[in-house]
């Protein structure tokens, strides 16, 4: 077999002992972590997705809707920290949410 020099494999995974060490040694690794807390996630959403050109338009309820969408997104992203496998385990929402 002759591998193509332009071949690239993008592998998304969690930390695991089952990943072969030879694969890890020969790879370029990127680790992305969620920002800490709901506030920073809402700020990041407002800086990237909801620009003033989008939010400051008619009708005025648009900015409220953008805030609610960014807040629920931040809460969901924060809740994902509690289980490494997403929503497979049940966790109750608390007063902190």
PyMOL commands that set and color helices and strands:
alter all, ss='L'
color gray80, all
select helices_A, chain A and resi 21-25+37-48+52-55+61-82
alter helices_A, ss='H'
color red, helices_A
deselect
rebuild
show_as cartoon
